[in-house]
Amino acid sequence: MESLKHKKYRIVSKKRFYLFLTTILVLAFIVFYSFKVDAGRASEVKTDAVYVSSGDTLWSLSKKYVSNRMDIREYIDEVIEYNNLQSINIKPGQLIYMPIYNK
């Protein structure tokens, strides 16, 4: 049986080798930047500032702003995350920013 030896590769043409490496790097950068996320657009959510009145809940406020295509529970989760709330409890006089999505 033949012994399994590793082939040793030798660079015959440095010019072709560097051209190959440059091509691989250019392709890697193209792939990397094509999947780049534009975080600037994600932070440009339109919002409406709402002062909480007595008797208001996140549910009642969210019903006014939620899109027909979105579940109200998901919208409330986004409101909580956007306002950095620790719980669903809100107090009168508190300022809440409600994200606005096209209905």
Backbone bond lengths (Angstrom), bond angles and torsions (degrees), N, CA, C in turn:
res aa  C-N    CA-C-N  psi(-1)  N-CA   C-N-CA  omega(-1)  CA-C   N-CA-C  phi
1 M - - - 1.429 - - 1.524 109.58 -
2 E 1.304 113.90 143.90 1.457 117.61 -179.07 1.520 109.39 -72.91
3 S 1.300 114.75 143.03 1.459 117.77 176.39 1.519 108.97 -77.08
4 L 1.305 115.26 145.55 1.455 120.89 -178.11 1.524 108.88 -88.58
5 K 1.312 115.75 92.52 1.453 120.41 178.95 1.516 108.76 -100.84
6 H 1.274 114.65 146.29 1.455 119.42 175.91 1.518 108.87 -77.45
7 K 1.316 113.29 136.84 1.447 117.44 176.90 1.515 108.94 -74.91
8 K 1.276 115.57 140.28 1.450 120.40 175.09 1.515 107.56 -100.48
9 Y 1.299 114.18 125.21 1.450 119.53 179.93 1.517 109.16 -96.13
10 R 1.302 113.86 142.77 1.444 120.30 -179.91 1.513 108.48 -125.06
11 I 1.322 116.19 135.29 1.459 120.67 178.22 1.514 107.92 -79.07
12 V 1.334 113.95 114.63 1.462 119.41 -178.25 1.520 109.85 -84.77
13 S 1.329 115.24 -45.08 1.459 119.75 -178.49 1.525 108.68 -124.08
14 K 1.328 115.94 113.40 1.462 119.82 179.64 1.525 110.41 -64.10
15 K 1.300 116.82 -34.88 1.466 121.07 -179.05 1.529 110.49 -62.10
16 R 1.337 117.65 -46.64 1.470 121.45 178.50 1.524 111.19 -65.97
17 F 1.331 117.03 -38.13 1.452 121.11 179.86 1.528 110.90 -63.74
18 Y 1.334 117.96 -46.96 1.462 121.52 179.05 1.530 111.55 -66.88
19 L 1.314 117.40 -34.48 1.462 120.98 175.75 1.529 109.93 -64.54
20 F 1.323 116.32 -41.74 1.460 121.28 177.20 1.532 110.89 -62.13
21 L 1.340 117.24 -47.03 1.462 120.57 179.40 1.524 111.81 -62.79
22 T 1.330 117.05 -41.69 1.466 120.88 178.80 1.525 110.47 -62.89
23 T 1.313 117.55 -41.88 1.462 121.93 179.08 1.521 110.61 -62.53
24 I 1.314 117.38 -43.19 1.465 121.63 178.97 1.527 110.21 -63.35
25 L 1.330 118.13 -43.60 1.463 121.05 179.28 1.522 112.12 -64.56
26 V 1.332 116.83 -41.92 1.468 120.33 178.48 1.522 110.16 -62.68
27 L 1.313 117.48 -44.46 1.463 120.92 177.94 1.531 111.35 -62.75
28 A 1.325 117.61 -38.92 1.465 120.74 178.81 1.525 110.49 -63.99
29 F 1.334 117.55 -42.28 1.468 120.14 178.40 1.517 111.51 -66.25
30 I 1.322 117.43 -38.16 1.472 120.42 178.30 1.517 110.05 -62.83
31 V 1.315 117.13 -45.31 1.462 120.85 179.64 1.526 110.03 -65.16
32 F 1.318 117.62 -43.01 1.458 121.81 -179.28 1.526 111.25 -61.16
33 Y 1.313 117.89 -47.45 1.462 120.61 -177.12 1.519 113.40 -77.99
34 S 1.302 118.54 -17.09 1.463 119.37 175.99 1.525 110.72 -75.33
35 F 1.337 117.60 -23.90 1.455 121.30 178.71 1.520 112.41 -98.49
36 K 1.300 117.04 5.87 1.458 121.74 -178.43 1.527 109.28 -66.31
37 V 1.323 116.72 134.26 1.454 122.56 179.82 1.519 108.50 -92.48
38 D 1.322 115.72 135.99 1.452 120.07 177.87 1.520 108.17 -89.01
39 A 1.320 116.13 95.50 1.462 121.10 -176.69 1.525 111.74 -71.71
40 G 1.303 118.67 -20.76 1.457 121.26 179.60 1.508 111.89 -63.72
41 R 1.300 117.27 -38.47 1.462 120.48 179.10 1.517 112.16 -70.77
42 A 1.322 117.09 -31.86 1.465 120.08 -179.22 1.526 111.31 -66.13
43 S 1.322 117.00 -29.84 1.457 119.10 -178.54 1.525 112.40 -86.73
44 E 1.313 117.69 -4.92 1.458 121.64 -178.86 1.528 112.20 -92.95
45 V 1.320 116.00 47.77 1.456 120.99 178.26 1.527 107.39 -82.92
46 K 1.326 115.98 131.48 1.462 119.38 176.42 1.519 108.24 -72.83
47 T 1.321 115.96 138.21 1.463 120.11 -179.12 1.518 109.62 -132.62
48 D 1.311 114.06 161.90 1.457 121.88 174.30 1.531 106.45 -124.53
49 A 1.324 115.75 125.88 1.469 120.17 179.41 1.521 109.13 -81.77
50 V 1.311 116.19 128.47 1.462 121.99 -177.37 1.523 108.38 -127.77
51 Y 1.340 115.75 128.45 1.458 120.26 171.72 1.515 107.82 -88.84
52 V 1.313 115.78 129.03 1.458 121.62 -177.13 1.521 109.14 -71.95
53 S 1.336 115.34 129.81 1.466 121.85 175.83 1.523 109.01 -98.61
54 S 1.313 116.17 168.06 1.456 120.77 178.20 1.527 109.52 -62.92
55 G 1.303 117.27 130.08 1.459 122.37 179.28 1.524 113.80 92.53
56 D 1.323 117.99 -8.09 1.465 120.58 178.17 1.518 110.92 -73.57
57 T 1.319 115.41 143.97 1.459 122.04 172.96 1.522 107.45 -127.66
58 L 1.319 116.04 164.54 1.462 118.58 176.41 1.527 110.83 -60.75
59 W 1.314 116.29 -34.95 1.464 120.62 179.41 1.528 110.41 -63.58
60 S 1.330 117.33 -48.15 1.468 120.20 -177.34 1.524 111.17 -67.44
61 L 1.326 117.69 -38.15 1.459 120.03 177.38 1.523 111.22 -69.12
62 S 1.320 117.06 -39.10 1.459 121.44 -177.44 1.521 112.41 -68.14
63 K 1.342 117.31 -31.56 1.468 119.94 179.59 1.525 111.51 -59.88
64 K 1.333 117.41 -27.15 1.466 120.99 -179.35 1.525 112.15 -78.08
65 Y 1.340 117.75 -24.02 1.462 121.38 -172.10 1.522 114.76 -113.39
66 V 1.307 118.22 -16.39 1.461 120.33 -174.38 1.531 110.94 -68.90
67 S 1.324 115.06 142.73 1.459 121.47 177.25 1.524 109.11 -76.93
68 N 1.330 116.00 153.36 1.471 120.42 178.88 1.525 111.58 -64.22
69 R 1.334 116.45 -25.79 1.465 120.65 -177.16 1.530 112.72 -87.76
70 M 1.325 117.62 -1.49 1.456 121.21 -175.47 1.521 110.48 -116.96
71 D 1.321 115.78 141.24 1.458 121.38 175.68 1.526 108.74 -72.59
72 I 1.314 116.62 135.83 1.467 120.70 -175.63 1.528 111.77 -63.03
73 R 1.322 116.84 -30.35 1.467 119.58 178.59 1.528 111.38 -67.24
74 E 1.337 116.39 -38.90 1.468 120.12 176.21 1.524 110.42 -65.92
75 Y 1.337 116.35 -38.87 1.461 120.28 178.93 1.530 110.65 -64.00
76 I 1.331 116.87 -42.22 1.473 120.76 178.52 1.525 109.88 -62.69
77 D 1.334 117.31 -40.82 1.466 120.23 176.12 1.522 111.24 -58.79
78 E 1.343 117.06 -41.09 1.461 120.65 178.48 1.525 111.51 -66.95
79 V 1.331 117.51 -38.43 1.463 120.98 177.66 1.527 109.85 -63.39
80 I 1.317 116.94 -43.43 1.466 121.50 179.04 1.528 110.05 -61.80
81 E 1.327 116.74 -45.51 1.466 120.91 -179.53 1.532 110.90 -67.31
82 Y 1.324 117.55 -43.21 1.464 121.78 -177.35 1.522 111.52 -63.96
83 N 1.332 117.15 -36.10 1.466 121.74 -177.74 1.528 113.07 -95.23
84 N 1.332 117.01 2.48 1.472 122.31 -178.99 1.525 111.65 53.80
85 L 1.323 116.17 44.32 1.465 121.12 178.48 1.519 109.38 -80.72
86 Q 1.322 116.32 144.11 1.457 121.39 179.10 1.528 112.19 -85.89
87 S 1.341 116.65 -22.44 1.462 121.14 179.18 1.525 108.40 -151.93
88 I 1.336 115.47 -178.85 1.462 119.39 179.14 1.515 112.38 -84.93
89 N 1.311 116.55 -3.65 1.471 120.80 -179.90 1.524 110.26 -76.25
90 I 1.340 115.56 125.05 1.460 121.17 176.30 1.518 108.53 -122.47
91 K 1.323 116.36 156.46 1.470 121.08 -174.55 1.520 110.14 -120.22
92 P 1.319 117.83 148.31 1.460 120.52 176.26 1.534 110.84 -56.28
93 G 1.331 115.16 137.30 1.454 121.18 -178.78 1.511 113.85 91.13
94 Q 1.321 117.20 -11.54 1.463 121.36 179.59 1.526 109.23 -73.87
95 L 1.334 116.15 142.49 1.463 121.68 178.82 1.522 109.06 -95.27
96 I 1.328 115.44 123.19 1.458 122.04 -179.74 1.528 107.82 -120.75
97 Y 1.322 116.53 134.40 1.462 121.40 175.32 1.524 108.77 -97.48
98 M 1.338 115.54 121.98 1.454 121.08 -178.61 1.534 108.98 -103.42
99 P 1.339 118.36 118.47 1.457 120.31 177.59 1.521 110.55 -64.24
100 I 1.340 116.02 140.74 1.463 120.95 -179.49 1.511 108.42 -111.60
101 Y 1.321 116.16 123.40 1.452 123.29 176.61 1.524 107.60 -115.67
102 N 1.323 116.15 150.88 1.471 119.66 177.43 1.512 109.23 -63.86
103 K 1.294 116.31 130.67 1.469 120.48 -178.31 1.496 112.48 -81.83
